[in-house]
Amino acid sequence: MPHDPFTAEQIAAAWYRSGGRCECCGKVLSLENQGRESGWGSWEAHWIPGMRFPVILCTGYPENCHLNCGHNGNYQNIGVWPQVHIGSWLRY
């Protein structure tokens, strides 16, 4: 599932900035489950137009914020602004 061109350093910085939580719904995530489509704490670093850093979005159901917030429900929509968020990433 990984498709966004981030370095390991950018992803690590985004992970620690997010506090290990989805930046859309606030769900607690697992560092080891990056890039997984399902399972406890699965997540993906997501590109947002105009942002220097990725945002961290959960990929597990029922929320699946990577699909539903980051792609507006369709992976053909690349890099859209999240439709719902907790606002933490707006500081960066």
Secondary structure, 3 states (H helix, E strand, C coil): CCCCCCCHHHHHHHHHHHCCECCCCCCECCHHHECCCCCCCCEEEECCCCCCCCEEEECCCCCCHHHHCCCCCCCCCCCCCCCCCCCHHHHC
